[in-house]
Amino acid sequence: MIDFSWKVFSKTGNIETYLLMKELETTYEQTVQNKRQDEENMRLDSNV
């Protein structure tokens, strides 16, 4: 989805498309970070 947003922005110059792409990037990064934290918490919980 990020690639699609970038392609649309690069062809149209539509700032709303660029902002959508940045929002998607941020959401993706937060999801990855949360997943890593959850995995770390599970690992620590299993060692107790």
RANOR-V784205 format. One record per backbone hydrogen bond with DSSP energy under -0.5 kcal/mol. CO is the residue of the C=O (numbers start at 1). NH is the residue of the N-H. If there is no record, write none. Layout:
co=(CO/CO)
nh=(NH/NH)
This chain:
co=(1/2/3/4/5/6/7/8/9/14/14/15/16/17/18/19/20/21/22/23/24/25/26/27/28/29/30/31/32/33/34/35/36/37/38/39/40/41/42/43/44/45)
nh=(5/6/7/8/9/10/11/12/13/17/18/19/20/21/22/23/24/25/26/27/28/29/30/31/32/33/34/35/36/37/38/39/40/41/42/43/44/45/46/47/47/48)
